[in-house]
């Protein structure tokens, strides 16, 4: 596994951990996603 892959995995795990601990983050992420689609 390359260094870049490791960093990407680390960032994803950090994001997931943040989302698990911050329920409001889910709402914020959904609003951003919704705006992106529209």
HELIX and SHEET records of a PDB file:
HELIX    1   1 UNK A    3  UNK A   21  1                                  19    
HELIX    2   2 UNK A   23  UNK A   37  1                                  15    
END                                                                             
